[in-house]
């Protein structure tokens, strides 16, 4: 499990962000499901996070990137970003809404989670999924609650 050394704030240095991003790319940092899906974190900042997932291996029976894959990618992004913003406190999802707009049959899906609201206990993100051509595939809105407890482990 990832244990951040610093909180992700507007004052986090680029070196600290690079270190956090490398930790996110470590084995198991994103969780078992994210690892099985091949989710790779590629960009991190105070106000957003970006990750990719391959379509191959994440298709539903009709050959399309699975709708649940969109949700897993979105929740992985928003939950991890909320966790980093909180300085490593426990985070739980309390609301998620997904709208699927276009299908992907091959290539890589990129998700970009941007903070809509960051309070003391609630963080809301909008996650836009795009294909390699930059076409919008889905929009997911997710709200996480930051708990007062520290992660166990």
N, C-alpha and C positions, 0 to 999 in steps of 0.2 A: 504494500500500500504506500502510496506517495505521501510523504510527510514534508510539506513545504517549510523551508528555513525562514522564509519571509512572506508577509502578506502581499498580495498583488494590489498595489495602490497606484494612484496617478504619479507618485514619487518613486516608484520602483525603478531602479536603474536598468539600462539595457543589458548590462552584464547579468544582473539578477534575473531578468526575464529570460535570457538565453539559458541560464542554469535551470530555471523552472521548466522551460520547454524541453530541455534534454532529459530532465526527470520524467516528464510526461511521455517521452518516447521510450522509456525503460520498460523492460518486461513486466507485465502485470499492472502497470501504473494506472491504466484506464479501466481495469477490471476484466474479468474472464470473457464476458460477452463481447466487449469492444475488441479484445484480442482475437477472438474467434472470427469476428467480422473483418479483421484487418484494418481497423480504424487507426489512422496515423495523424497525430497532432502536428500541424505544420506552421502555425503562427499563433502568437500570444501577445496580448496587450491588456492594459487595464480595462478598456471598454469592449474588447471582443476576443474571440478565439476561433481558429479555423482548423478543421480536420478533414481528412478524406477517407473514403471507403471504396474498395473495388466493387464493381457490379458483379463480376464473376465470383461465384460462391455465395452470393447474397440475393439470388433471384427466387421469385415465386414460380409456381408451375407453368405460368404463361410466358416465362422467360424475361420478365421485367424485374428491375430492382424492387425488392419487397417493400411494401408500404411500412411494415414494421421496421425495416432497415432504416428508413427515413427517421422514424421515431427514436430508434436506438442511437443513431448518430446525433440527433438533436439533443437527446437527454444526456448523452455522454459529454457533449460540448458544454451545455448549460450547467449541468451539475458540477462538472469539474471546474468550470470557471467560477461558479458560486463558491465552491470549496476553497479555491485559491484566494478569492476576494475576502473570504471570512478568516483567512489565516490558518485554515486547516480544521475548522470546526465541522461537526456533523451537519450534513445538508440532506434534506428530503424534498422530493418533488410533491407539490400540492395541487398543481393544475397543468394540463397539457392539452393543446389543441393542434391538430395537424390538418392542413389542406393540401391535397395532392393535385398538381396542375398538369404535369407532363410525365411521361414514362422514360426510363433509361433502360436500354437493353445491353449496353456494353460500356467499357471505359471505367471512369472513376467519377464518383459523386463527391462534391465538395460541399461541406456545411460551414457556414459562417454565422456564429452566434454573437449578436450585439446586445448589450445591456439596454433595456428599456427603462428599468427602474432599479436602483440599489438603495435599500434602506438598511436599518439595523438588523432586521430579521427576515426581510423578504427581498429576493432578487428575481426580476423578470427579464427574460431574454426573448428576442425574436431570432429564429434560426432560418436562414434561407439556404436551400439546397439547389445547387446548379450542376449541370453536366459539363463536360470538357469544352463545349462550345459556349459556355456561359449562359445557357438557357435555364430559366427558373423552373425547377422541378416540383418543389414544395415549399411551404412556409409553415413553420412550427413555432407556436408560442408556448413557453414553459415558464412556470413560476416555481422557485425553490424557497423553502423556509430554512433559515440558518438556526440550528438548535443551540442551546446554551451548553450542551455537553461536548466533551472532547471525544474524538474517535478512539475506539478501543483497538488494541492490537499490539 
